[in-house]
Amino acid sequence: MAEPAGPEEAPEDRKPLSDEATSEFALPEGLLPEPPPEPEGSAFVVPEGLAAEPASAEPEGSAFATPSTYSAKDSPPAFTPAYGVPLARLPHNAPWQDRMRTMLRLPVGDRPVPEAPAAKDETGPSVPRVLDLTLRIGELLLAGGEGAEDVEAAMFAICRSYGLDRCEPTVTFTLLSITYQPSLVDDPVTANRTVRRRGTDYTRLAAVYQLLADINAPAHEVSPEEAYRRLAEIRRNRHPYPGWVLTAAAGVLAGAASTLLGGGPWVFFVAALGAVLGDRLAWLCAGRGLPEFYQFLVAAMPPAAMGVLLTLLHADLRPSAVITGGLFALIPGRALVAAVQDGLTGFYITASARLLEVAYFFVAIVVGVLSVLYVAVQFDAQLNPEGVLSPAERPVTQILSSMVLCATFAILLQQSRGTVLFATLNGGVAWVVYASIAVTAEGSTVMATALAAGLVGLFGQLMARYHHTSSLPYVTAAIGPLLPGSATYFGVLAIAQNNLDQGFASLAKAAALALAIAIGVNLGGELARLFMRAPGAGSARSAAKRTRGF
């Protein structure tokens, strides 16, 4: 049997020469060393005499190599930074407002995955329809005076209840928008809605919160169509009180405020008459389409005119109490509380816009009263503000007056009859606390106002959590006796008498009292959320926006 030919006997088995080797453009022999012939087999064979390194799983210094100090037993947690991001636990027994606020303050990647939606049909929710429903409900809440954080929490709760968990609501003063992204690779869907008109109807606000509670409750199956139907009924509902009741409530409110400052029955009657005239003039201006600035300006003039008339007639009454009582129904305490709440929770654009609105209304009141007082000074009317600064101490009468003031304020806010009683009691307690510190103990009026407002916010938030509704019906009317009507009137009167330093100092005091009311109400609400968490609610919610300025 013949042996196979070696390499020298079988030149045809060699690798054929390349084109460069046979080309007529090849370099002459000897100019460059001829490359050594490739060994048989693979072109990647290690040359002879060179020791190959043992193969390793990963080269040294690779980012994918297992560290030498790694131990599977003591491995770090799977999230980054280690031990720095606690898991969010959202128990079902906590109020939905707290759960939604907690998730809104978490990054999207850290939010827990939602469970099966409470209201979902076989084909799944229609994304545009759910977003439109969310915007319409958010519009009613924002127009009713709710804070921006509460509106965002409500919008997020609606989307999450219908299975749209990757959504981001955004609320400003007049614009609502929401963005939903199905996944990281899909295009986001964005919808927005503009709030054209704002009104005060806390009965409608309570109905909206009941709808939200039913949408978020696991025991209820509220489809988007059912939610639309109930929302249309809420919009069509008439106000609980007719117009003549609101006008009478404005008069009784002014009379109660004048009695709170030391006035008698005749002062009550004159202050009520001035407030009724101002309310009717404001309605007339509203019917003619005038902006709210002029409505406030016109409404502030009749109470001031009544006080000036008593002064010119030399009646043995308290004209300052008449004028001050008429201002209590005009000071925009509700908008001020909402503005400060938005600022404290990090919604600075909305807070700035609301504060600017409050400033315009305040300027309108000042201009209206100042116009009347300036005319009175020209007729040598002897207006004396001392009666405002030293009110008569009549504890029983003042407590009853404060409660009447709160009850009529609640009627003006169109509250349901079930919440008027608690708002009345809450306002009476607030006045007792304020008078005990500022009058009996002769303490700081700003501190007394802040403490009384804090109790109002605390009790109001506890009642709201118990009934799973908004805290505004329990809080807004109760701060009525604390509004800075006296300081506002004294500042305007000093400016009319050309005492500018005293006037601006008194107006600054009025602004400080108003801010004390707003901060106290917000602090009381935060204390209720801080110490009255539901069992198993886990750690406290994250801070709003930033922490310690970082």
C-alpha positions in Angstrom: 0.0 0.0 0.0 1.5 3.3 -1.0 2.2 5.9 1.6 0.7 9.4 1.3 2.8 12.0 -0.2 4.4 14.6 2.0 4.2 18.3 1.6 7.2 18.4 -0.7 5.7 15.7 -2.9 2.3 17.4 -3.2 2.8 21.0 -4.0 -0.8 21.1 -5.3 -2.0 20.9 -1.6 -0.3 24.2 -0.8 -2.3 27.4 -0.5 -2.3 29.2 -3.8 -0.4 32.4 -4.1 -2.2 35.6 -3.7 -2.8 38.1 -6.5 -0.1 40.4 -5.1 2.5 37.6 -5.3 1.9 37.1 -9.0 1.3 40.7 -9.9 3.7 42.4 -12.2 3.7 45.3 -9.7 5.3 43.2 -7.0 8.4 44.7 -5.3 11.7 43.4 -6.4 13.2 40.5 -4.5 15.5 41.7 -1.6 13.8 45.1 -1.1 11.5 43.7 1.6 11.8 40.4 3.4 9.4 37.9 2.1 6.8 37.1 4.6 7.2 33.6 6.1 4.8 31.0 4.8 1.7 30.4 6.8 1.7 27.1 8.7 -0.7 24.4 7.8 -4.1 24.5 9.2 -5.8 27.7 10.7 -4.3 31.1 10.2 -4.7 31.8 13.9 -2.3 29.1 15.1 0.2 30.3 17.7 3.7 30.5 16.3 6.1 27.8 17.3 8.0 28.7 20.5 5.4 31.1 21.8 3.5 29.8 24.9 -0.2 30.3 24.9 -1.8 31.9 28.0 -4.5 29.9 29.7 -8.0 31.0 28.8 -9.8 33.0 31.5 -13.5 33.7 31.9 -12.9 37.5 31.7 -9.7 39.5 31.1 -8.3 41.4 34.0 -9.9 44.7 34.7 -13.1 43.9 32.8 -16.3 45.5 34.0 -18.1 42.2 33.7 -15.6 40.2 35.8 -16.7 39.0 39.3 -14.8 41.0 41.9 -12.4 39.1 44.1 -14.3 40.2 47.2 -17.7 39.1 45.9 -19.7 36.7 48.0 -23.1 35.4 47.0 -24.1 35.0 50.6 -23.4 38.7 51.5 -24.4 40.1 48.1 -25.7 43.7 48.1 -29.4 44.5 47.3 -30.5 44.6 43.7 -31.3 48.3 43.6 -29.1 51.4 43.5 -28.0 53.1 45.6 -27.5 50.3 48.1 -29.7 50.7 51.2 -30.8 54.1 50.0 -34.2 53.6 48.3 -36.8 52.1 50.5 -39.6 50.1 48.9 -42.9 51.9 48.8 -45.7 50.1 50.7 -49.2 51.2 49.9 -51.8 49.4 52.0 -55.4 49.4 50.9 -56.6 50.6 54.3 -54.9 53.9 53.8 -56.9 56.8 52.2 -56.5 56.9 48.5 -55.3 60.6 48.7 -52.3 59.5 50.8 -51.4 56.6 48.6 -51.6 58.7 45.4 -49.5 61.5 47.0 -46.9 59.0 48.0 -46.7 57.6 44.4 -46.6 61.1 42.8 -43.6 61.9 44.9 -41.7 58.8 43.7 -39.9 58.4 40.4 -41.7 56.5 37.8 -39.3 53.5 38.1 -39.8 53.3 41.8 -43.6 53.2 41.8 -45.1 49.8 42.7 -46.8 47.9 39.9 -50.6 48.3 40.1 -52.8 45.4 40.7 -55.8 44.5 38.5 -57.7 47.7 37.9 -60.9 48.2 39.8 -62.9 49.2 36.7 -61.9 47.3 33.6 -63.9 45.6 30.9 -62.8 42.7 28.7 -61.3 44.8 25.9 -59.4 47.1 28.3 -60.0 50.9 28.9 -59.9 53.3 26.0 -56.9 55.5 26.7 -58.3 58.8 25.1 -61.6 58.3 27.0 -59.9 57.7 30.3 -57.6 60.7 29.9 -60.6 63.0 29.0 -62.5 61.8 32.0 -59.5 62.5 34.2 -59.1 66.0 32.9 -62.8 66.8 33.4 -62.8 65.7 37.0 -59.5 67.5 37.6 -61.1 70.7 36.1 -64.0 70.6 38.6 -61.5 70.1 41.5 -59.2 72.9 40.4 -62.2 75.3 39.7 -63.6 74.5 43.2 -60.4 75.7 44.9 -58.5 72.5 45.6 -54.7 72.6 45.9 -52.6 71.6 42.9 -51.2 68.5 44.7 -54.7 67.2 45.6 -55.8 67.7 42.0 -52.7 65.8 40.7 -53.4 63.0 43.2 -57.0 62.7 42.1 -56.0 62.6 38.4 -53.3 60.0 39.0 -55.8 57.9 41.0 -58.3 57.8 38.2 -55.8 56.7 35.6 -54.3 54.1 37.9 -57.8 52.7 38.7 -58.4 52.1 35.0 -55.0 50.4 34.4 -53.0 53.4 33.1 -50.1 53.3 35.5 -47.5 55.1 33.4 -49.1 58.5 33.5 -47.9 61.9 34.6 -50.4 64.6 35.5 -49.4 68.3 35.5 -51.5 71.1 37.1 -51.0 74.8 36.8 -53.3 77.7 37.6 -55.4 77.5 34.5 -54.1 74.4 32.6 -54.4 70.7 33.2 -52.4 68.2 31.2 -51.7 64.5 31.5 -49.3 62.2 29.6 -49.6 58.5 29.3 -46.9 56.2 27.9 -47.8 52.6 27.4 -44.2 51.4 27.4 -40.7 52.7 27.0 -40.8 52.1 23.2 -44.3 53.5 22.5 -45.1 57.1 21.8 -46.7 59.0 24.7 -50.3 60.2 24.5 -50.8 63.7 25.9 -54.1 65.6 26.5 -54.8 68.9 28.2 -57.7 71.1 29.3 -58.0 74.8 30.2 -59.9 75.9 33.2 -61.9 78.9 32.0 -64.1 79.6 35.0 -63.8 79.1 38.7 -66.6 79.0 41.1 -67.3 78.2 44.7 -69.7 75.2 45.3 -68.5 72.8 48.0 -71.6 70.6 47.5 -70.4 69.9 44.0 -66.9 69.4 45.3 -68.1 66.8 47.8 -70.0 65.0 45.0 -66.8 64.8 42.9 -64.9 63.3 45.9 -67.6 60.7 46.3 -67.2 59.8 42.6 -63.5 59.5 43.1 -63.9 57.3 46.2 -66.2 55.0 44.2 -63.7 54.8 41.3 -60.8 53.9 43.7 -62.7 51.5 45.9 -62.0 47.8 45.1 -65.6 46.9 45.9 -67.0 49.2 43.2 -67.1 48.6 39.5 -67.4 52.1 38.0 -66.9 52.0 34.3 -65.9 55.1 32.3 -69.4 55.4 30.9 -70.9 55.3 34.4 -68.4 57.9 35.6 -69.3 60.2 32.7 -73.0 59.9 33.6 -72.4 60.7 37.2 -70.1 63.6 36.2 -72.8 65.1 34.0 -75.3 64.9 36.9 -72.8 66.7 39.1 -72.5 69.5 36.6 -76.2 69.8 36.1 -77.0 69.9 39.9 -78.5 73.2 41.1 -76.8 75.1 44.0 -78.3 74.1 47.3 -79.2 77.7 48.2 -81.0 80.2 46.1 -79.7 83.7 45.4 -81.8 85.5 48.0 -80.4 83.2 50.7 -76.9 84.0 49.7 -77.6 87.7 49.8 -79.1 87.4 53.3 -76.2 85.3 54.4 -73.8 88.0 53.3 -75.7 90.5 55.4 -75.8 88.3 58.5 -72.1 87.6 58.1 -71.3 91.3 58.1 -73.6 91.9 61.1 -72.0 89.1 63.1 -68.5 90.4 62.3 -69.5 93.9 63.5 -70.9 92.4 66.7 -67.7 90.4 67.1 -65.8 93.7 67.2 -68.0 95.3 69.8 -71.1 96.5 68.0 -74.7 96.3 69.2 -78.0 95.5 67.5 -78.1 98.8 65.5 -74.6 98.2 64.3 -75.6 94.7 63.3 -78.5 96.0 61.3 -76.5 98.8 59.5 -73.5 96.5 58.7 -75.9 93.9 57.3 -77.6 96.5 55.2 -74.3 97.7 53.7 -73.2 94.1 53.0 -76.5 93.4 51.2 -76.2 96.5 49.0 -72.6 95.6 48.2 -73.6 92.0 47.3 -76.4 93.2 45.0 -74.0 95.7 43.3 -71.5 93.0 42.7 -74.1 90.7 41.2 -75.1 93.6 38.9 -71.5 94.1 37.7 -71.1 90.3 37.2 -74.3 90.3 35.0 -72.8 93.0 32.9 -69.6 91.0 32.4 -67.2 93.2 34.4 -64.1 91.4 35.8 -63.9 90.3 39.4 -61.6 93.2 40.3 -64.4 95.7 39.7 -66.9 93.4 41.5 -64.8 93.4 44.6 -64.2 97.2 44.3 -67.9 97.9 44.1 -68.9 95.5 46.8 -66.5 97.2 49.3 -68.0 100.7 48.8 -71.5 100.4 50.5 -70.2 99.1 53.9 -67.7 102.0 53.9 -70.4 104.4 53.0 -72.6 103.2 55.8 -69.9 103.8 58.3 -69.2 107.3 57.0 -72.9 108.1 57.1 -73.1 107.1 60.8 -70.1 109.4 61.4 -71.6 112.3 59.7 -74.9 111.8 61.6 -73.0 111.8 64.9 -74.7 108.6 65.9 -73.5 107.0 69.1 -72.5 103.9 67.3 -69.2 102.3 66.1 -68.7 103.2 62.5 -65.4 101.3 62.4 -67.2 98.1 63.3 -69.7 98.6 60.5 -67.0 99.1 57.9 -64.8 96.3 59.2 -67.8 93.9 59.3 -68.4 94.5 55.7 -64.9 93.6 54.8 -65.0 90.1 56.3 -67.1 88.7 53.5 -64.8 90.1 50.8 -61.3 89.1 52.0 -60.3 86.1 49.8 -59.2 83.7 52.5 -60.0 80.6 50.5 -57.7 81.6 47.6 -55.0 82.6 50.0 -55.0 79.3 51.8 -54.8 77.4 48.5 -52.0 79.6 47.3 -49.8 79.0 50.4 -50.6 75.3 50.3 -49.4 75.1 46.7 -46.2 77.0 47.6 -45.4 74.7 50.6 -45.9 71.6 48.5 -43.7 72.7 45.6 -46.1 74.0 43.0 -44.5 77.4 42.7 -46.1 78.5 39.4 -49.6 77.8 40.6 -48.9 79.4 44.0 -47.5 82.6 42.4 -50.5 82.9 40.1 -52.9 82.4 43.1 -51.0 84.9 45.2 -51.2 87.4 42.4 -55.0 86.9 42.2 -55.3 87.4 45.9 -53.2 90.6 45.6 -55.5 91.9 42.9 -58.6 91.3 45.0 -57.0 92.8 48.0 -56.1 95.9 46.0 -59.7 96.1 44.8 -61.0 96.1 48.3 -58.5 98.7 49.4 -59.4 101.0 46.4 -63.1 100.7 47.0 -62.9 101.5 50.8 -60.2 104.2 50.2 -62.4 106.0 47.6 -65.3 106.3 50.1 -63.0 107.3 53.0 -61.2 109.9 51.0 -64.5 111.6 50.2 -65.5 111.4 53.8 -62.2 113.1 54.9 -62.9 115.9 52.5 -66.3 116.5 54.3 -64.4 116.5 57.7 -65.8 113.2 58.8 -64.2 112.3 62.2 -63.3 108.7 61.6 -61.6 107.1 64.6 -60.0 103.7 64.4 -59.5 103.3 68.1 -62.8 101.3 68.4 -61.3 98.7 66.1 -58.1 98.4 68.0 -59.7 97.9 71.4 -62.9 95.8 71.0 -65.2 95.2 74.0 -64.7 92.0 75.8 -68.0 90.1 75.7 -67.0 86.4 75.7 -70.4 84.8 75.3 -71.6 87.3 72.7 -68.4 87.1 70.7 -68.4 83.3 70.7 -71.9 83.2 69.4 -71.1 85.9 66.9 -68.1 83.9 65.6 -70.3 80.8 65.2 -73.0 82.7 63.3 -70.2 84.2 61.1 -68.9 80.7 60.3 -72.4 79.3 59.6 -73.2 82.1 57.1 -69.8 81.8 55.5 -70.5 78.1 54.9 -73.8 79.0 53.2 -72.0 81.5 51.0 -69.6 78.7 50.0 -72.6 76.5 49.0 -71.8 73.8 51.5 -74.1 70.9 52.2 -76.1 71.1 55.4 -74.3 68.3 57.0 -71.0 70.1 57.0 -72.3 73.5 58.1 -72.6 72.4 61.7 -69.1 71.1 62.0 -67.7 74.2 60.3 -69.6 76.4 62.8 -68.2 74.5 65.8 -64.7 74.5 64.4 -64.9 78.3 63.9 -66.1 78.8 67.5 -63.2 76.8 68.9 -60.8 78.8 66.7 -62.1 82.1 68.1 -61.9 80.9 71.7 -58.2 79.9 71.2 -57.5 83.2 69.5 -59.2 85.4 72.1 -57.6 83.5 75.0 -54.1 84.3 73.6 -54.5 87.7 72.0 -57.1 89.3 74.3 -57.1 87.6 77.6 -53.3 86.9 77.8 -52.4 89.9 75.7 -50.2 87.9 73.5 -49.1 88.2 69.9 -52.0 88.4 67.5 -50.0 86.7 64.7 -49.1 83.8 67.0 -52.7 83.5 68.2 -54.0 83.5 64.7 -51.5 80.9 63.6 -52.3 78.6 66.5 -56.1 79.0 66.0 -55.8 78.3 62.3 -53.6 75.3 63.0 -56.4 73.8 65.1 -58.9 74.5 62.3 -56.7 72.7 59.8 -56.1 69.8 62.1 -59.8 69.2 62.9 -60.8 69.8 59.3 -58.3 67.3 58.0 -59.3 64.7 60.6 -63.0 65.1 59.5 -62.0 64.9 55.9 -60.0 61.7 56.4 -62.9 60.2 58.3 -65.4 61.0 55.5 -62.9 60.4 52.7 -63.6 63.8 51.2 -62.1 67.3 50.8 -61.0 69.3 53.8 -62.1 72.6 52.3 -65.8 72.5 53.6 -64.5 71.9 57.1 -61.8 74.5 57.0 -62.6 77.5 54.8 -65.7 78.7 56.7 -64.1 78.1 60.1 -61.3 80.6 59.4 -63.8 83.4 58.9 -63.5 85.0 62.4 -59.7 85.1 62.0 -59.6 87.1 58.8 -57.7 90.5 59.2 -60.6 92.8 58.6 -59.6 95.3 61.4 -56.0 95.6 60.3 -57.1 96.2 56.7 -59.6 98.9 57.6 -57.2 100.7 59.9 -54.5 100.7 57.1 -56.9 102.1 54.5 -58.1 104.8 57.0 -54.6 105.8 57.8 -53.7 106.2 54.1 -56.9 108.2 53.6 -55.8 110.5 56.5 -52.4 110.9 54.8 -50.6 108.8 57.5 -48.8 106.6 55.0 -46.3 105.0 57.4 -49.1 103.8 59.7 -51.2 102.8 56.8 -48.7 100.6 55.1 -47.6 99.2 58.4 -51.1 98.1 59.2 -51.6 96.7 55.7 -48.4 94.7 56.2 -49.8 93.4 59.5 -52.9 92.4 57.7 -50.8 90.5 55.1 -48.9 88.8 58.0 -52.1 87.7 59.6 -53.4 86.3 56.4 -50.2 84.3 55.8 -50.4 83.1 59.4 -53.9 81.8 58.7 -52.8 80.0 55.6 -49.6 78.5 57.1 -51.5 77.4 60.2 -54.2 75.7 58.2 -51.7 73.9 56.1 -49.5 72.9 59.1 -52.6 71.5 60.9 -53.4 69.4 57.8 -49.9 68.1 57.6 -49.9 67.1 61.3 -53.0 65.1 60.7 -51.4 63.2 57.8 -48.2 62.7 59.8 -49.5 61.3 63.0 -52.8 59.7 61.9 -51.5 57.2 59.3 -53.4 54.1 58.7 -52.0 50.8 60.2 -49.4 49.3 58.0 -48.9 52.5 56.0 -45.1 52.1 56.1 -42.7 55.0 56.2 -43.8 58.6 55.8 -44.2 60.0 52.3 -41.4 61.6 50.5 -40.7 65.3 50.8 -42.2 67.6 48.2 -40.0 68.2 45.2 -36.6 68.9 46.9 -35.1 68.3 50.3 -33.0 70.8 52.2 -32.4 72.8 49.0 -30.3 70.1 47.2 
